[in-house]
Amino acid sequence: MGKIHGTVPAQRETREGTGEKFMVQPDLYYLQLISVEEADNSNSNPEWGNSWEWKFLVSDRNGRVVTSKTMGPDGRPQPLLMRQFSSDKMGSNPKGVKAKGRQWFEALLRRPLRDNEDLGEVADAAVGEVAGGMLCVQTAKTTGTEYCAIAQMIPADAETVAKVQERKRQLAESQPDTDDVPF
């Protein structure tokens, strides 16, 4: 796994109708990007191509950070990171449907990506940023297991971003306070 590199293409190649579809009414959460890296695809179908692994700290609408049911070494619940995968494609098709990774970066950065923008710089700028995420439960086609997925990401307002970022800073410093972010 390594750092993301390359530039944002003007358009990705895609077959008709293969854009992202959001088909459920999920709940809204706040997602703070912790990291995005090239994924280890050694166990994946080679036809899927390269992908990225994204890690998010998740807060609910009330500002409570989603935590593990297992207590950490300090006896407190630890934040549970959400892992998601996207292809490394970053363009949009002729109908304007954007690749998932591009949608996520644009929501996190609260601006459209520019063609030929350096992806390493985009990823570095997005780490620590917050967006609203419509989360849903999906079922894996190959195994039939259910998992939580991002159905759509939307930009968050600056005040919410600042509050979520402050909560993460507090968690990193292990300050003994509540699990509530003061929204």
Beta strands, then each sheet from edge to edge (+ up, - down):
strand 1: 27-38
strand 2: 51-59
strand 3: 67-71
strand 4: 77-79
strand 5: 81-87
strand 6: 130-139
strand 7: 146-155
sheet 1: 5+ 2- 1+ 6- 7+
sheet 2: 3+ 4-
end
